[in-house]
Amino acid sequence: MSRSRNNGRLLEKTKRRSDQFLNGLTAYESVTLVSHVNPDPDSLASMLGLAHLVERRLSLPTRMMCDGMISRAENRAMVELLDINLIPIEELERNDADALVMVDSQPKTGRHTFDPTHPLYAVIDHHDTPGDLTGVPFVDVRQSMGATCSVVTSYLLEQEVDIPVRLATALTYGIETELSGYPRNATPVDDGALLCVYPLADKELLAQIRNARLPQNYFEAVLQAMQSTFIYDRLLISWVYDLPAPELAAEIVDFMIRYEAVDWALCAGVMGQKLILSFRSVKAGAQAGDVLRQVVGNKGKAGGHDRRAGGYIDLPSASSSAIDEVQSELRRRLLKALHIDECRGRRLVKLREMLSNLQS
């Protein structure tokens, strides 16, 4: 092989990922951005950032799709206050001249409702949930990164694209939400991205998003969780029998994992025909995503990161007996996966005793 050909391949390998992403898009006339079901701030801001990049560098029209609901109060406030235009996934119609880009997720993971036969041009993500990337021309999956927003911010910086206030506010909140939990999953690239966009963000809008007003069913669900939280050695499990929004399971488990006597926490909430799962650990090398996938098995879908994971189990019916059976099986599998002996759980909070003491 000639030296010039070798040098050409070397240059191709060292080319910036943002260059590769944009160069491939020159063959298309438009770009459609999709994310996982019930998009969160990281996915919303990442789509917004990529749309801005494509419009500025290639002058191609873009659109952002919404798969499922946006029900968490903070997420709704983000969409409304930043005027993020989202098209329902049910309205997705495309042709070969339209590039389909998946953001903050991977295909065939069970986290989408759109037609899986639609060919993807690109997948940009930070999750280690295994997806089927076969045949995708451009793939940038950085499992070590704390947020997909950080990857998108690096693209914007590489291409020297301006980051307006609205986009900086979205990216700041997107990165914050991914890095705010403990243990904090972040790299120097994540921290650098946050330091770049935070000074450009609208702090008043950020405060409004962070402190969005909450509906009554939020407090009802939190009360359910407090009343139905049990401890099994170093594991805590919270049950919510009427989960108003899938994202609330993550909010509850992020709070519960702070309990000093546990290393693992799971919140499982019933929503429609699914048992929504959110799983956390404070242990280094916990492989929470792998653990939850093992526990869920073929009953549903699961995945995530080292210390944070999520998923769902399909419920055979909405009857109390069917839900109880699924919950019991989930508890048994989780105890076994974490090598915890079968035992009777003890309540985290004995509400009746507390109320009795208050009345006396």
C-alpha positions as CSV (number, residue, x, y, z in Angstrom):
1,M,0.0,0.0,0.0
2,S,1.4,3.4,-0.9
3,R,2.5,5.9,1.7
4,S,0.1,8.5,0.4
5,R,-2.8,6.1,0.9
6,N,-1.6,5.4,4.4
7,N,-1.4,9.1,5.2
8,G,-4.9,9.6,3.8
9,R,-6.4,7.0,6.1
10,L,-4.5,8.4,9.1
11,L,-6.0,11.9,8.4
12,E,-9.5,10.3,8.1
13,K,-9.1,8.6,11.5
14,T,-7.9,11.8,13.2
15,K,-10.6,14.0,11.6
16,R,-12.8,15.7,14.2
17,R,-16.1,13.8,14.9
18,S,-18.1,17.0,14.3
19,D,-16.5,17.2,10.8
20,Q,-17.4,13.6,10.0
21,F,-21.0,14.2,11.3
22,L,-21.5,17.3,9.1
23,N,-19.7,15.9,6.0
24,G,-22.1,13.0,5.9
25,L,-25.1,15.3,6.1
26,T,-24.2,17.1,2.9
27,A,-25.9,14.3,1.0
28,Y,-29.2,15.1,2.5
29,E,-31.8,18.0,2.1
30,S,-33.1,18.0,5.7
31,V,-32.4,16.6,9.2
32,T,-34.8,15.0,11.7
33,L,-33.8,14.6,15.3
34,V,-35.3,11.9,17.5
35,S,-34.6,10.8,21.1
36,H,-35.8,8.2,23.6
37,V,-39.4,8.0,24.8
38,N,-40.4,10.8,27.3
39,P,-37.4,13.0,26.4
40,D,-35.4,14.5,29.3
41,P,-33.4,17.7,29.5
42,D,-30.2,16.1,28.2
43,S,-32.0,14.8,25.1
44,L,-34.0,18.0,24.5
45,A,-31.0,20.2,24.8
46,S,-28.8,17.9,22.7
47,M,-31.4,17.9,19.9
48,L,-31.6,21.7,20.1
49,G,-27.8,22.0,19.9
50,L,-27.5,19.7,16.9
51,A,-30.3,21.5,15.1
52,H,-28.4,24.8,15.7
53,L,-25.2,23.3,14.5
54,V,-26.7,21.9,11.3
55,E,-28.6,25.1,10.5
56,R,-25.5,27.3,11.0
57,R,-23.0,25.2,9.2
58,L,-25.0,23.5,6.4
59,S,-28.1,25.7,6.2
60,L,-30.3,22.6,6.2
61,P,-33.8,22.7,7.7
62,T,-34.2,20.7,10.9
63,R,-37.1,19.4,13.0
64,M,-37.1,17.8,16.5
65,M,-39.5,15.0,17.3
66,C,-41.2,14.2,20.7
67,D,-41.6,10.5,21.4
68,G,-44.1,10.1,24.2
69,M,-45.0,12.5,27.0
70,I,-43.1,15.3,28.7
71,S,-44.7,15.1,32.1
72,R,-42.1,16.2,34.7
73,A,-42.8,19.7,35.7
74,E,-39.2,20.9,35.2
75,N,-39.0,19.4,31.7
76,R,-42.3,21.0,30.7
77,A,-41.1,24.3,32.0
78,M,-37.9,23.9,30.0
79,V,-39.8,23.3,26.8
80,E,-42.3,26.2,27.4
81,L,-39.8,28.8,28.7
82,L,-37.2,28.1,26.0
83,D,-39.9,27.8,23.3
84,I,-38.6,24.4,22.1
85,N,-40.7,23.4,19.1
86,L,-41.4,19.6,19.2
87,I,-43.4,17.6,16.7
88,P,-45.2,14.4,17.9
89,I,-43.5,11.3,16.7
90,E,-46.8,10.1,15.3
91,E,-46.4,12.7,12.7
92,L,-43.0,11.5,11.5
93,E,-43.0,11.2,7.7
94,R,-39.7,11.1,5.9
95,N,-38.0,10.3,2.6
96,D,-34.5,9.3,1.6
97,A,-33.4,13.0,1.4
98,D,-34.1,13.4,5.1
99,A,-31.4,12.3,7.5
100,L,-32.7,10.7,10.7
101,V,-30.4,11.3,13.7
102,M,-31.0,9.5,17.1
103,V,-29.8,11.5,20.1
104,D,-29.2,10.4,23.7
105,S,-30.4,6.9,22.9
106,Q,-29.7,3.9,20.7
107,P,-31.9,1.9,18.3
108,K,-33.8,-1.2,19.3
109,T,-33.4,-0.7,23.0
110,G,-37.2,-0.7,23.7
111,R,-37.1,3.1,24.4
112,H,-38.9,4.3,21.3
113,T,-42.3,4.1,19.6
114,F,-41.4,5.2,16.1
115,D,-41.1,2.8,13.2
116,P,-37.8,0.9,13.7
117,T,-37.4,0.3,10.0
118,H,-36.6,3.9,9.4
119,P,-32.9,4.0,8.5
120,L,-30.7,6.1,10.7
121,Y,-27.9,8.3,9.5
122,A,-26.4,8.9,13.0
123,V,-26.5,7.9,16.6
124,I,-25.0,10.3,19.2
125,D,-25.3,9.0,22.8
126,H,-23.5,8.5,26.1
127,H,-25.4,5.5,27.5
128,D,-23.9,2.0,27.7
129,T,-27.3,0.4,27.0
130,P,-26.5,-1.9,24.1
131,G,-28.4,-1.0,20.9
132,D,-28.2,-2.3,17.4
133,L,-25.9,0.1,15.5
134,T,-25.6,-2.2,12.5
135,G,-25.6,-0.1,9.2
136,V,-25.6,3.3,10.9
137,P,-23.1,5.5,8.9
138,F,-22.1,7.8,11.8
139,V,-21.9,6.6,15.4
140,D,-20.6,8.6,18.4
141,V,-21.4,6.8,21.6
142,R,-19.2,7.9,24.5
143,Q,-20.1,5.7,27.4
144,S,-17.7,7.5,29.8
145,M,-19.4,10.8,29.3
146,G,-21.9,12.1,31.8
147,A,-24.2,13.8,29.3
148,T,-24.9,13.8,25.6
149,C,-25.1,17.6,25.9
150,S,-21.4,17.6,26.6
151,V,-20.7,15.8,23.3
152,V,-22.9,18.3,21.4
153,T,-21.2,21.2,23.1
154,S,-17.9,19.8,22.0
155,Y,-19.2,19.8,18.4
156,L,-20.3,23.4,18.7
157,L,-16.9,24.4,20.0
158,E,-15.0,22.5,17.4
159,Q,-17.0,24.1,14.6
160,E,-16.7,27.6,16.3
161,V,-20.4,28.0,16.1
162,D,-22.0,30.8,18.3
163,I,-24.0,29.5,21.3
164,P,-26.9,31.9,21.8
165,V,-28.4,32.5,25.3
166,R,-31.4,30.2,24.7
167,L,-29.3,27.3,23.6
168,A,-26.7,27.9,26.4
169,T,-29.5,27.8,28.9
170,A,-30.8,24.5,27.6
171,L,-27.4,22.9,27.4
172,T,-26.6,24.1,31.0
173,Y,-29.7,22.6,32.4
174,G,-29.3,19.4,30.3
175,I,-25.7,18.9,31.7
176,E,-26.7,19.8,35.2
177,T,-29.5,17.2,35.4
178,E,-27.2,14.4,34.3
179,L,-24.3,15.4,36.6
180,S,-26.2,16.5,39.7
181,G,-26.8,13.1,41.3
182,Y,-24.4,11.2,43.6
183,P,-22.2,9.5,42.7
184,R,-21.5,12.1,40.1
185,N,-20.7,10.6,36.7
186,A,-18.7,13.2,34.9
187,T,-15.5,13.6,32.9
188,P,-13.3,16.7,32.3
189,V,-15.1,17.1,29.0
190,D,-18.4,17.4,30.9
191,D,-17.0,19.9,33.3
192,G,-15.4,21.9,30.5
193,A,-18.7,22.0,28.6
194,L,-20.6,23.2,31.6
195,L,-18.0,25.9,32.3
196,C,-18.4,27.0,28.7
197,V,-22.1,27.3,28.5
198,Y,-23.1,28.4,32.0
199,P,-21.7,32.0,31.7
200,L,-23.8,32.4,28.5
201,A,-27.0,31.0,30.1
202,D,-30.0,33.1,31.3
203,K,-29.8,32.6,35.1
204,E,-33.4,33.8,35.6
205,L,-34.8,31.2,33.2
206,L,-32.6,28.5,34.8
207,A,-34.1,29.3,38.2
208,Q,-37.6,29.2,36.9
209,I,-36.9,25.8,35.3
210,R,-35.2,24.3,38.4
211,N,-38.1,25.5,40.6
212,A,-41.1,24.7,38.4
213,R,-44.4,24.5,40.2
214,L,-45.5,21.0,41.1
215,P,-49.0,19.4,40.7
216,Q,-50.8,17.7,43.6
217,N,-50.3,14.2,42.2
218,Y,-46.5,14.7,42.6
219,F,-46.9,14.9,46.4
220,E,-49.4,12.0,46.4
221,A,-46.8,9.8,44.6
222,V,-44.0,10.8,47.0
223,L,-46.3,10.0,50.0
224,Q,-47.0,6.6,48.4
225,A,-43.3,6.0,48.1
226,M,-42.6,7.0,51.6
227,Q,-45.3,4.7,53.0
228,S,-44.2,1.8,50.8
229,T,-40.4,1.8,51.1
230,F,-38.8,-1.3,52.6
231,I,-35.2,-2.1,53.5
232,Y,-33.5,-5.5,52.7
233,D,-30.0,-5.4,54.2
234,R,-28.2,-2.8,52.0
235,L,-31.0,-2.5,49.5
236,L,-34.0,-0.2,49.6
237,I,-37.1,-0.7,47.4
238,S,-39.9,2.0,47.0
239,W,-43.2,1.0,45.5
240,V,-45.6,3.5,43.9
241,Y,-48.9,2.1,42.9
242,D,-50.1,5.1,40.8
243,L,-47.1,6.8,39.2
244,P,-48.3,9.9,37.5
245,A,-45.2,10.4,35.3
246,P,-42.4,8.0,34.4
247,E,-39.7,10.5,35.4
248,L,-41.0,10.6,38.9
249,A,-39.5,7.2,39.6
250,A,-36.0,8.7,39.0
251,E,-36.8,11.7,41.3
252,I,-37.9,9.4,44.1
253,V,-34.9,7.0,43.9
254,D,-32.4,9.9,43.7
255,F,-33.8,11.0,47.0
256,M,-34.0,7.5,48.6
257,I,-30.4,6.5,47.7
258,R,-29.3,9.2,50.1
259,Y,-30.4,7.1,53.0
260,E,-27.2,6.4,54.9
261,A,-27.8,2.7,55.6
262,V,-28.1,1.4,52.0
263,D,-25.9,1.0,48.9
264,W,-28.7,0.2,46.4
265,A,-32.1,1.8,45.8
266,L,-34.9,0.9,43.4
267,C,-38.2,2.8,42.8
268,A,-40.8,0.8,41.0
269,G,-44.0,2.5,39.9
270,V,-47.1,1.3,38.2
271,M,-48.1,3.4,35.1
272,G,-50.6,1.9,32.8
273,Q,-49.5,-1.6,31.7
274,K,-45.9,-1.1,32.8
275,L,-43.9,-1.2,36.0
276,I,-41.5,1.7,35.6
277,L,-38.1,1.1,37.2
278,S,-35.3,3.5,38.3
279,F,-32.2,2.0,40.0
280,R,-29.3,3.6,41.8
281,S,-26.1,2.6,43.6
282,V,-23.4,4.4,45.6
283,K,-20.9,1.7,45.0
284,A,-18.0,2.2,42.5
285,G,-18.1,-0.4,39.8
286,A,-21.7,-1.3,40.6
287,Q,-22.7,-1.9,36.9
288,A,-26.2,-0.9,37.8
289,G,-27.3,-1.1,34.1
290,D,-26.1,-4.7,33.8
291,V,-27.7,-5.7,37.1
292,L,-31.1,-4.3,36.2
293,R,-30.9,-5.9,32.7
294,Q,-30.2,-9.2,34.4
295,V,-33.1,-8.8,36.8
296,V,-35.6,-7.7,34.2
297,G,-34.6,-10.3,31.7
298,N,-37.2,-10.9,29.0
299,K,-40.0,-9.3,31.1
300,G,-39.2,-5.9,29.7
301,K,-36.3,-3.6,28.9
302,A,-33.5,-2.1,31.1
303,G,-30.1,-0.4,30.9
304,G,-28.1,2.5,32.0
305,H,-24.7,3.4,33.5
306,D,-22.4,2.1,36.2
307,R,-24.4,3.6,39.2
308,R,-27.7,4.7,37.5
309,A,-30.1,2.6,35.5
310,G,-33.7,2.5,34.4
311,G,-36.2,0.4,32.6
312,Y,-39.6,-1.2,32.7
313,I,-41.5,-4.5,33.1
314,D,-44.6,-5.3,31.1
315,L,-47.6,-6.0,33.4
316,P,-49.8,-8.9,32.3
317,S,-52.8,-7.0,33.5
318,A,-53.7,-4.0,35.7
319,S,-55.2,-6.2,38.5
320,S,-53.8,-6.0,42.0
321,S,-53.0,-9.7,42.0
322,A,-51.0,-9.4,38.8
323,I,-49.1,-6.4,40.0
324,D,-48.3,-8.1,43.4
325,E,-47.0,-11.1,41.6
326,V,-44.7,-9.1,39.3
327,Q,-43.5,-7.1,42.3
328,S,-42.7,-10.2,44.3
329,E,-40.8,-11.7,41.4
330,L,-38.8,-8.5,40.9
331,R,-37.9,-8.4,44.5
332,R,-36.7,-12.0,44.5
333,R,-34.6,-11.5,41.4
334,L,-33.1,-8.3,42.7
335,L,-32.1,-9.8,46.1
336,K,-30.5,-12.8,44.2
337,A,-28.6,-10.5,41.8
338,L,-27.2,-8.5,44.7
339,H,-26.4,-11.6,46.7
340,I,-28.7,-10.6,49.6
341,D,-30.4,-13.4,51.5
342,E,-34.1,-13.7,51.2
343,C,-35.5,-11.8,54.2
344,R,-38.5,-9.8,55.4
345,G,-38.2,-6.1,54.6
346,R,-38.5,-3.5,57.3
347,R,-40.2,-0.2,56.7
348,L,-38.2,2.9,56.2
349,V,-40.9,5.0,57.8
350,K,-43.5,3.7,60.2
351,L,-46.1,6.3,59.4
352,R,-48.9,5.0,61.6
353,E,-46.7,5.0,64.7
354,M,-45.5,8.6,63.8
355,L,-49.1,9.8,63.5
356,S,-50.1,8.0,66.7
357,N,-47.2,9.7,68.6
358,L,-48.2,13.1,67.1
359,Q,-51.9,12.6,68.3
360,S,-50.8,11.5,71.7
